[in-house]
Amino acid sequence: MTITTSTAAAPQRRIDRNTLVTYGVSAVVFLIVAAPLLPIIYQSFIDRPIYDIGHELTSANYIRLFTSPEFLSALQNTIVIAVLATIISQVVGAAGAILVTRTDLPLRRMFGQVLLWPFFVSSLVLSFGWFMMYGPAGFLSMWMRTIFGHIPWNLYSIGGMALVAGITHAPLAMLYCMATATSIDPSLEEAARVSGAKPMRILRTVTLPLLTPAIVYSGLLNFMGAIEMLSVPIILGEPVGISTLTTFIYTNGVSASQPDHGLVGTAAVLMLLLILGLIFMQNRFLSGATRFVTVGGKAVRPRILSLGAWRWPAFTIIGLYALLMVILPLAMLLLRALVRFLNPAVSIVDVFTFEHFTEILTTPIYQRAIVNTIIVAATAGGIGTLLCLFTALISQRSTMRFRGQLQYLALFPKSIPGIVAGIGFFYAMAVLPGSEYLRAGLGVLILAYVMRYLPAGFGAIQPALMQISPELDRAGRTIGADWLSVVGNILAPLLRPAMLACFTLLFVAFVKEYSIAVFLISPGNEVIGSTLLSFWLHGEMGSVAALCCIQITIIMIFMFIARRVLRVPATLR
């Protein structure tokens, strides 16, 4: 009897262009997310810098960190500042959102725009403005000392740092609360009005409680932002010895003559774990947010509440806030950029000059910083937009096996603070073969920026994609089009507004970015953020102010182009 052995092979999956694109994009996302994390974790467990040879595993770095009085003090200061800043940002944001969206506040549209200005300005720039206006040698501080003999505030304090950080983050809380306030069912407020409640009581007992999800969600984001903020602590805390986690990492890493990479890596891991814990809390809270649902299928139109006798007091309070907290610090930057020095006793006409702008615009290194910033923002914005687009398409509208994991991976960088991302890419570039080409140019900055803001870009595209019916995909498939053809001919054109919004969001974020760059700059790849810190450390306040004004101008010009030429959706205007 002859035994016949079948040699027929199992059917093999054909590798086509769709497979190459989906798995290729997934691999890129994995690499840029893992690249900064793995070296940091490894550095925290070895006895010498990661770029040296002969590493030995050790737990000594963690022991040194948790027994360091400097670190424990920095951790305590960080928590206290973050808590105070979050309270300030949420109170200001929620109050501002209610007043400009649900009441008859005079000039409420104008106030709605002014209160959001800090959203489009780097926290580093706003911190410089506050220092030049309210710092120990600030213009208003010197005026107060001249008139009253003393300064009634101390910006170089925990409270001063928390105030500036809170005002910096208030626009985020305001944006979240505005989105919720405009969708509240007005019948709830109407029921309270019929029961005899006054406008202020309605706002306090009905409107404000319904904003709880927006307040808590944005509050957690602002708490995380305050923890990872470098600008306020380094400008207002370091001069008087108030250290935070970010300045602890900065002083032991960038500014140290002999960096302690063991402590830096370990502190970075701790900060990463802290942010991850906060994100876990955020997700747990959102899982029970359905109890705040008030919007159903019935169309409603919010009704403006009359403030009555509170109308002009509210106008005065919000007007003073906008003037003192936002307008004057930003105006002071322009004024300081146009004078040789500031003193209330000296006429501005006598010290007026354009020399600070002239120096920046004619010095090659400063010119290069401006050009590099625009190149990095445009290039990283374009690459980031395409990567976010395909990541959203693959995770939502493909049949790839790991599409769920890809979405989680794309959102993971929101748990990575900017300073941690900078350290991670610094270590990665120190050990990866062939990375010298990225370090020599702007490539490492582009990669780090794209990774850090991948969740923001993904969040700008994913909601728009979810509004497009899958029936369009199926219609394309029925006529023989493959996945890439459906993407190119059907989905991508429909997602054009979302892509423009994503690019705008990323470009503005990259122009403002500084915390990542401080660990990655080298001669030739300077950007505005790193140059501002260099000016600050050398005490060149006029140059700081002038470069801040240039950065703001770049953002303003781009936003004008985005609105008028690119026709970015109104949500980003």
C-alpha positions as CSV (number, residue, x, y, z in Angstrom):
1,M,0.0,0.0,0.0
2,T,1.4,3.4,-1.0
3,I,1.0,6.2,1.5
4,T,0.6,9.6,-0.2
5,T,1.8,12.5,1.8
6,S,0.1,15.8,1.0
7,T,2.6,18.5,0.3
8,A,0.0,21.3,-0.1
9,A,1.1,24.3,1.9
10,A,-1.3,26.2,4.0
11,P,-2.6,29.3,2.3
12,Q,-0.3,32.3,2.8
13,R,-1.6,35.7,3.4
14,R,-0.6,37.9,0.5
15,I,1.5,40.9,1.5
16,D,0.0,43.8,-0.5
17,R,0.4,47.5,-0.2
18,N,-2.4,47.8,2.4
19,T,-0.6,45.4,4.7
20,L,2.7,47.2,4.2
21,V,1.1,50.6,5.0
22,T,-0.9,49.4,8.1
23,Y,2.0,47.5,9.7
24,G,4.5,50.1,8.6
25,V,2.6,52.9,10.3
26,S,2.1,50.8,13.4
27,A,5.8,50.0,13.5
28,V,6.7,53.7,13.2
29,V,4.3,54.7,16.0
30,F,5.7,51.9,18.3
31,L,9.3,53.0,17.6
32,I,8.9,56.7,18.3
33,V,6.9,56.0,21.5
34,A,9.2,53.3,22.8
35,A,12.4,55.1,21.8
36,P,12.4,57.6,24.7
37,L,10.9,55.3,27.3
38,L,13.2,52.3,27.3
39,P,16.5,54.2,27.6
40,I,15.1,56.2,30.6
41,I,14.0,53.1,32.4
42,Y,17.3,51.4,31.7
43,Q,19.3,54.4,32.8
44,S,17.5,54.4,36.2
45,F,18.8,50.9,36.9
46,I,22.4,51.2,35.9
47,D,25.4,52.6,37.8
48,R,26.8,55.0,35.1
49,P,25.7,57.0,32.1
50,I,23.9,55.0,29.5
51,Y,26.5,56.0,26.8
52,D,29.4,54.6,28.9
53,I,30.4,50.9,28.8
54,G,30.5,48.3,31.5
55,H,27.0,49.0,32.9
56,E,26.0,47.1,36.1
57,L,22.4,46.8,37.3
58,T,21.7,48.5,40.6
59,S,18.9,50.0,42.7
60,A,21.2,52.6,44.2
61,N,19.7,55.4,42.0
62,Y,16.3,54.9,43.6
63,I,17.8,54.7,47.1
64,R,19.7,57.9,46.5
65,L,16.6,59.6,45.1
66,F,14.2,58.8,47.9
67,T,16.8,59.6,50.6
68,S,17.7,63.0,49.0
69,P,16.3,65.9,51.0
70,E,16.5,68.1,47.8
71,F,14.3,65.6,45.9
72,L,11.7,65.2,48.7
73,S,11.5,69.0,49.0
74,A,11.1,69.3,45.2
75,L,8.4,66.6,45.2
76,Q,6.5,68.4,48.0
77,N,6.7,71.8,46.3
78,T,5.5,70.2,43.0
79,I,2.4,68.8,44.6
80,V,1.5,72.0,46.5
81,I,2.0,74.2,43.5
82,A,0.1,71.8,41.2
83,V,-2.9,71.7,43.6
84,L,-3.0,75.5,44.1
85,A,-2.5,76.1,40.3
86,T,-5.3,73.7,39.5
87,I,-7.7,75.3,41.9
88,I,-7.0,78.7,40.4
89,S,-7.2,77.5,36.8
90,Q,-10.5,75.7,37.4
91,V,-12.2,78.6,39.2
92,V,-11.1,81.1,36.6
93,G,-11.9,78.8,33.7
94,A,-15.4,77.8,34.9
95,A,-16.4,81.3,36.0
96,G,-15.1,82.7,32.7
97,A,-16.9,80.1,30.6
98,I,-20.3,80.7,32.4
99,L,-20.0,84.4,32.2
100,V,-19.2,84.6,28.5
101,T,-21.5,81.8,27.3
102,R,-24.6,81.9,29.6
103,T,-25.0,85.5,30.8
104,D,-25.7,89.0,29.5
105,L,-22.2,90.2,30.6
106,P,-21.2,93.4,28.7
107,L,-18.6,92.7,26.0
108,R,-18.7,89.0,26.7
109,R,-17.5,88.1,23.2
110,M,-14.4,90.3,23.6
111,F,-13.7,88.8,27.0
112,G,-14.1,85.3,25.6
113,Q,-11.3,86.0,23.2
114,V,-8.9,87.8,25.6
115,L,-9.2,85.2,28.3
116,L,-8.1,82.5,25.8
117,W,-4.9,84.4,24.8
118,P,-2.7,82.4,27.1
119,F,-3.7,79.3,25.2
120,F,-1.9,80.6,22.1
121,V,1.1,81.9,24.0
122,S,3.9,79.7,25.4
123,S,3.9,79.4,29.2
124,L,7.5,80.5,29.0
125,V,6.5,83.7,27.3
126,L,3.7,84.4,29.8
127,S,6.1,83.7,32.7
128,F,8.6,86.3,31.3
129,G,5.8,88.8,31.0
130,W,4.7,88.3,34.6
131,F,8.3,88.6,35.8
132,M,8.9,91.9,33.9
133,M,5.6,93.3,35.3
134,Y,5.3,91.9,38.8
135,G,8.7,90.5,39.6
136,P,11.0,92.0,42.3
137,A,12.5,94.3,39.6
138,G,9.3,94.5,37.5
139,F,7.9,97.7,36.2
140,L,4.7,97.8,38.4
141,S,6.7,96.5,41.4
142,M,9.2,99.3,41.2
143,W,6.3,101.8,40.8
144,M,4.6,100.4,43.9
145,R,7.9,100.6,45.8
146,T,8.3,104.2,44.7
147,I,4.8,105.2,45.8
148,F,4.2,103.1,48.9
149,G,7.7,102.1,50.0
150,H,7.2,98.3,49.6
151,I,5.8,95.7,47.2
152,P,2.6,94.2,48.4
153,W,3.2,90.9,46.7
154,N,6.0,88.3,46.3
155,L,6.1,86.6,42.9
156,Y,9.1,84.6,44.0
157,S,7.0,82.3,46.2
158,I,4.9,79.1,46.2
159,G,1.8,81.3,45.9
160,G,3.2,83.4,43.1
161,M,4.3,80.4,41.1
162,A,0.9,78.8,41.6
163,L,-0.9,82.0,40.5
164,V,1.1,82.2,37.2
165,A,0.8,78.5,36.5
166,G,-3.0,78.7,37.2
167,I,-3.5,81.6,34.8
168,T,-1.4,79.9,32.2
169,H,-3.7,76.8,32.3
170,A,-7.0,78.6,32.9
171,P,-7.8,78.7,29.1
172,L,-7.9,74.9,28.9
173,A,-10.5,74.7,31.7
174,M,-12.4,77.5,30.0
175,L,-12.5,75.8,26.7
176,Y,-13.8,72.5,28.2
177,C,-16.4,74.3,30.3
178,M,-17.6,76.5,27.3
179,A,-18.2,73.4,25.2
180,T,-20.3,71.9,28.0
181,A,-22.1,75.1,29.0
182,T,-23.4,75.7,25.5
183,S,-25.0,72.3,25.4
184,I,-26.8,72.3,28.7
185,D,-30.5,71.7,28.5
186,P,-32.0,75.2,29.3
187,S,-35.2,73.6,30.7
188,L,-33.3,72.8,33.9
189,E,-32.4,76.4,34.4
190,E,-35.9,77.4,33.4
191,A,-37.4,75.1,36.0
192,A,-35.2,76.8,38.7
193,R,-36.3,80.2,37.4
194,V,-40.0,79.3,37.6
195,S,-39.4,78.2,41.2
196,G,-38.3,81.7,42.0
197,A,-34.5,81.3,42.0
198,K,-32.5,84.4,41.2
199,P,-29.9,84.3,38.3
200,M,-26.8,83.9,40.5
201,R,-28.5,81.1,42.5
202,I,-29.4,79.4,39.2
203,L,-25.8,79.6,38.0
204,R,-24.5,78.3,41.4
205,T,-27.0,75.5,42.0
206,V,-27.9,74.3,38.4
207,T,-25.3,75.4,35.8
208,L,-22.1,75.0,37.8
209,P,-22.9,71.4,39.0
210,L,-23.6,70.3,35.4
211,L,-20.1,71.5,34.5
212,T,-18.6,69.0,36.9
213,P,-17.3,66.5,34.2
214,A,-15.7,69.3,32.3
215,I,-14.2,70.9,35.5
216,V,-12.8,67.6,36.8
217,Y,-11.5,66.4,33.4
218,S,-9.8,69.6,32.6
219,G,-8.6,69.8,36.2
220,L,-6.8,66.6,35.9
221,L,-5.2,67.8,32.7
222,N,-4.2,71.0,34.3
223,F,-2.8,69.2,37.4
224,M,-0.6,67.1,35.1
225,G,0.4,70.2,33.2
226,A,1.4,72.0,36.4
227,I,3.5,69.0,37.5
228,E,5.4,68.9,34.2
229,M,5.8,72.7,33.8
230,L,9.4,73.9,33.6
231,S,9.0,77.6,32.7
232,V,7.4,79.0,35.9
233,P,9.6,77.1,38.4
234,I,12.8,77.9,36.6
235,I,11.9,81.6,36.3
236,L,10.2,82.3,39.6
237,G,11.4,79.4,41.8
238,E,15.1,78.8,41.1
239,P,16.3,82.3,42.0
240,V,15.1,81.8,45.6
241,G,15.8,78.1,45.9
242,I,12.3,76.8,45.4
243,S,12.8,73.5,43.5
244,T,10.2,71.3,41.7
245,L,10.5,68.0,40.0
246,T,11.2,69.6,36.6
247,T,13.9,72.0,37.9
248,F,15.4,69.1,39.9
249,I,15.8,67.2,36.7
250,Y,17.0,70.3,34.8
251,T,19.6,71.3,37.4
252,N,21.0,67.8,37.7
253,G,21.0,67.3,34.0
254,V,21.2,70.2,31.6
255,S,22.7,72.9,33.8
256,A,25.0,70.7,35.8
257,S,28.7,70.7,35.0
258,Q,28.7,66.9,35.6
259,P,25.2,65.6,35.1
260,D,24.0,63.0,37.4
261,H,22.3,60.7,34.9
262,G,21.3,58.2,37.5
263,L,19.2,60.7,39.5
264,V,17.9,62.3,36.3
265,G,16.7,59.0,34.8
266,T,15.2,57.9,38.1
267,A,13.3,61.2,38.7
268,A,12.0,61.0,35.1
269,V,10.7,57.5,35.7
270,L,8.9,58.7,38.9
271,M,7.3,61.6,37.0
272,L,6.2,59.3,34.3
273,L,4.6,57.0,36.9
274,L,2.9,59.9,38.6
275,I,1.3,61.1,35.3
276,L,0.2,57.6,34.5
277,G,-1.5,57.3,37.8
278,L,-3.4,60.6,37.1
279,I,-4.5,59.4,33.7
280,F,-5.8,56.2,35.3
281,M,-7.8,58.4,37.7
282,Q,-9.1,60.4,34.8
283,N,-10.3,57.3,32.9
284,R,-12.0,56.0,36.1
285,F,-13.9,59.2,36.5
286,L,-15.0,59.4,32.9
287,S,-16.4,55.8,33.2
288,G,-19.1,57.1,35.5
289,A,-19.8,60.4,33.7
290,T,-23.2,59.3,32.3
291,R,-24.9,60.6,35.5
292,F,-24.3,64.1,34.2
293,V,-26.1,63.6,30.9
294,T,-28.7,66.3,30.2
295,V,-28.7,66.5,26.4
296,G,-31.1,64.1,24.6
297,G,-32.4,63.8,21.2
298,K,-34.6,66.9,21.5
299,A,-33.1,70.1,20.0
300,V,-32.6,72.8,22.6
301,R,-31.4,76.4,22.5
302,P,-29.6,77.8,25.5
303,R,-31.1,80.9,27.0
304,I,-29.0,83.8,28.2
305,L,-29.3,84.5,31.9
306,S,-29.7,88.0,33.1
307,L,-27.2,88.9,35.9
308,G,-29.4,91.7,37.1
309,A,-27.6,93.8,39.8
310,W,-24.5,91.6,39.4
311,R,-24.0,92.6,35.7
312,W,-21.6,95.5,36.2
313,P,-19.8,94.1,39.2
314,A,-19.1,90.9,37.2
315,F,-18.0,93.1,34.3
316,T,-15.6,95.0,36.6
317,I,-14.1,91.8,38.1
318,I,-13.5,90.0,34.7
319,G,-12.2,93.3,33.2
320,L,-9.6,93.7,35.9
321,Y,-8.6,90.1,35.6
322,A,-8.2,90.4,31.9
323,L,-6.2,93.6,32.2
324,L,-3.9,92.7,35.2
325,M,-3.4,89.0,34.5
326,V,-3.3,88.7,30.7
327,I,-3.1,92.1,28.9
328,L,-0.5,93.9,31.0
329,P,2.1,91.0,31.2
330,L,1.9,90.6,27.4
331,A,2.0,94.3,26.8
332,M,5.0,94.6,29.1
333,L,7.0,92.2,26.8
334,L,6.5,94.6,23.9
335,L,7.4,97.6,26.0
336,R,10.5,96.0,27.4
337,A,11.6,95.0,23.9
338,L,11.5,98.6,22.8
339,V,13.5,100.2,25.6
340,R,17.1,99.9,26.9
341,F,15.9,99.5,30.5
342,L,12.7,100.1,32.4
343,N,12.2,102.4,35.4
344,P,9.1,104.4,36.4
345,A,11.3,107.4,37.1
346,V,12.7,107.5,33.6
347,S,10.7,108.6,30.5
348,I,10.1,105.8,28.0
349,V,10.9,108.3,25.2
350,D,14.5,108.7,26.6
351,V,15.3,105.0,26.5
352,F,13.3,104.0,23.4
353,T,15.3,101.7,21.0
354,F,15.0,99.0,18.4
355,E,18.4,97.6,19.2
356,H,17.0,94.4,20.7
357,F,15.0,93.5,17.6
358,T,17.9,94.6,15.4
359,E,20.3,92.3,17.3
360,I,18.1,89.3,17.0
361,L,17.2,89.8,13.4
362,T,20.8,90.5,12.3
363,T,22.7,87.9,14.4
364,P,23.2,84.6,12.5
365,I,22.6,82.3,15.5
366,Y,19.4,84.1,16.5
367,Q,18.2,84.1,12.9
368,R,18.9,80.4,12.7
369,A,16.8,79.8,15.9
370,I,13.8,81.6,14.3
371,V,14.2,79.8,11.0
372,N,14.8,76.4,12.7
373,T,11.6,76.9,14.7
374,I,9.5,77.5,11.6
375,I,11.1,74.6,9.8
376,V,10.6,72.2,12.7
377,A,7.0,73.4,13.3
378,A,6.1,73.1,9.6
379,T,7.9,69.8,9.0
380,A,6.9,68.1,12.2
381,G,3.3,69.4,11.8
382,G,3.1,67.9,8.3
383,I,4.6,64.6,9.4
384,G,2.6,64.5,12.5
385,T,-0.7,65.2,10.7
386,L,-0.1,62.4,8.2
387,L,0.9,60.0,11.0
388,C,-2.1,60.9,13.1
389,L,-4.4,60.5,10.0
390,F,-3.2,57.0,9.1
391,T,-3.1,56.0,12.8
392,A,-6.7,57.0,13.2
393,L,-7.7,55.3,9.9
394,I,-5.9,52.1,10.8
395,S,-7.3,51.9,14.3
396,Q,-10.8,52.8,13.3
397,R,-11.4,51.7,9.7
398,S,-9.0,48.8,8.9
399,T,-9.0,45.1,9.6
400,M,-5.5,45.0,11.0
401,R,-5.2,42.6,13.8
402,F,-3.6,45.0,16.3
403,R,-5.7,48.1,15.5
404,G,-7.0,48.3,19.1
405,Q,-3.4,48.3,20.5
406,L,-2.4,50.9,18.0
407,Q,-5.0,53.3,19.3
408,Y,-3.8,52.8,22.9
409,L,-0.2,53.3,21.8
410,A,-1.1,56.5,19.9
411,L,-2.7,58.0,23.1
412,F,0.1,56.8,25.5
413,P,2.4,59.8,24.9
414,K,-0.1,62.1,26.7
415,S,1.4,60.5,29.9
416,I,4.9,61.5,28.9
417,P,5.9,65.0,30.2
418,G,7.8,67.1,27.7
419,I,11.0,67.2,29.9
420,V,10.9,63.3,30.1
421,A,10.5,63.0,26.4
422,G,13.5,65.3,25.9
423,I,15.6,63.2,28.3
424,G,14.5,59.9,26.7
425,F,15.4,61.0,23.1
426,F,18.7,62.4,24.4
427,Y,19.5,58.9,25.8
428,A,18.2,57.2,22.7
429,M,20.4,59.3,20.4
430,A,23.4,58.5,22.6
431,V,23.1,54.7,22.2
432,L,21.4,54.0,18.9
433,P,23.7,53.4,16.0
434,G,23.5,55.9,13.2
435,S,21.7,58.5,15.4
436,E,24.5,61.0,14.9
437,Y,22.8,62.1,11.7
438,L,19.6,62.9,13.6
439,R,21.6,64.7,16.3
440,A,23.5,66.8,13.9
441,G,20.4,68.3,12.3
442,L,16.8,68.9,13.2
443,G,15.6,65.3,12.9
444,V,15.7,64.5,16.6
445,L,13.6,67.5,17.4
446,I,11.1,66.6,14.7
447,L,10.8,63.0,16.0
448,A,10.5,64.1,19.7
449,Y,7.9,66.8,18.9
450,V,5.8,64.4,16.8
451,M,5.9,61.7,19.5
452,R,5.0,64.1,22.3
453,Y,2.0,65.6,20.5
454,L,0.7,62.5,18.8
455,P,-2.3,62.2,21.1
456,A,-3.3,65.8,20.5
457,G,-3.2,65.3,16.7
458,F,-5.0,62.0,16.9
459,G,-7.7,63.6,19.0
460,A,-8.2,66.3,16.3
461,I,-8.8,63.7,13.6
462,Q,-10.5,60.7,15.3
463,P,-13.8,62.5,16.2
464,A,-14.2,63.7,12.6
465,L,-13.5,60.1,11.3
466,M,-16.2,58.7,13.6
467,Q,-18.8,61.0,12.0
468,I,-18.2,59.4,8.6
469,S,-20.4,56.4,8.0
470,P,-18.6,53.1,7.4
471,E,-21.1,52.6,4.5
472,L,-18.9,54.8,2.4
473,D,-16.0,52.4,3.0
474,R,-18.2,49.4,2.0
475,A,-19.4,51.2,-1.1
476,G,-15.9,51.7,-2.3
477,R,-15.0,48.0,-1.6
478,T,-18.0,46.8,-3.5
479,I,-16.7,48.3,-6.7
480,G,-13.3,46.7,-6.2
481,A,-11.3,49.5,-4.5
482,D,-8.8,48.3,-1.9
483,W,-8.3,50.0,1.5
484,L,-5.7,52.6,0.4
485,S,-7.9,53.6,-2.6
486,V,-10.9,54.1,-0.2
487,V,-8.7,56.2,2.0
488,G,-7.3,58.3,-0.8
489,N,-10.5,58.8,-2.8
490,I,-13.2,58.8,-0.1
491,L,-12.0,59.3,3.5
492,A,-9.1,61.7,3.1
493,P,-11.1,64.3,1.1
494,L,-13.8,64.2,3.8
495,L,-11.2,64.6,6.5
496,R,-9.5,67.6,5.0
497,P,-11.0,70.1,7.6
498,A,-9.9,67.8,10.4
499,M,-6.4,67.5,8.9
500,L,-6.0,71.3,8.6
501,A,-7.2,71.6,12.2
502,C,-4.7,69.0,13.3
503,F,-1.8,70.7,11.4
504,T,-2.8,74.1,12.9
505,L,-2.9,72.6,16.4
506,L,0.5,70.9,16.0
507,F,2.2,73.9,14.3
508,V,1.2,76.3,17.2
509,A,2.3,73.7,19.8
510,F,5.7,73.2,18.1
511,V,6.4,76.9,17.9
512,K,5.7,77.3,21.6
513,E,7.6,74.1,22.7
514,Y,10.7,74.5,24.8
515,S,10.9,71.8,27.5
516,I,11.8,69.0,25.0
517,A,14.3,71.2,23.2
518,V,16.4,72.0,26.2
519,F,17.8,68.4,26.3
520,L,18.2,68.1,22.6
521,I,19.8,71.3,21.3
522,S,23.3,71.4,19.9
523,P,25.2,74.1,17.9
524,G,23.2,74.6,14.7
525,N,19.8,73.3,15.8
526,E,18.8,76.0,18.2
527,V,15.1,77.0,18.4
528,I,13.3,79.9,19.9
529,G,12.4,78.1,23.2
530,S,16.0,77.1,23.9
531,T,17.3,80.6,22.9
532,L,14.8,82.3,25.3
533,L,16.2,80.2,28.2
534,S,19.7,81.1,27.1
535,F,18.9,84.8,27.1
536,W,17.3,84.4,30.5
537,L,20.3,82.7,32.1
538,H,22.5,85.5,30.8
539,G,20.2,88.2,32.1
540,E,19.5,89.7,28.7
541,M,15.9,90.8,29.4
542,G,15.6,93.1,26.4
543,S,16.5,90.2,24.1
544,V,14.1,87.9,25.9
545,A,11.2,90.3,25.4
546,A,12.1,90.9,21.8
547,L,12.3,87.2,21.0
548,C,9.0,86.6,22.9
549,C,7.3,89.2,20.6
550,I,8.7,87.5,17.5
551,Q,7.4,84.2,18.7
552,I,3.9,85.7,19.3
553,T,4.1,87.3,15.9
554,I,4.9,84.1,14.1
555,I,1.8,82.4,15.8
556,M,-0.4,85.4,15.0
557,I,0.6,85.4,11.3
558,F,0.1,81.6,11.1
559,M,-3.3,81.8,12.7
560,F,-4.3,84.5,10.3
561,I,-3.2,82.3,7.4
562,A,-5.0,79.3,8.9
563,R,-8.3,81.1,9.2
564,R,-8.3,83.1,6.0
565,V,-6.3,80.9,3.5
566,L,-6.4,77.4,4.8
567,R,-9.9,77.9,6.2
568,V,-9.4,76.0,9.3
569,P,-12.6,75.0,11.1
570,A,-14.1,77.6,13.4
571,T,-13.4,75.5,16.5
572,L,-9.7,76.5,16.3
573,R,-10.3,80.2,15.6
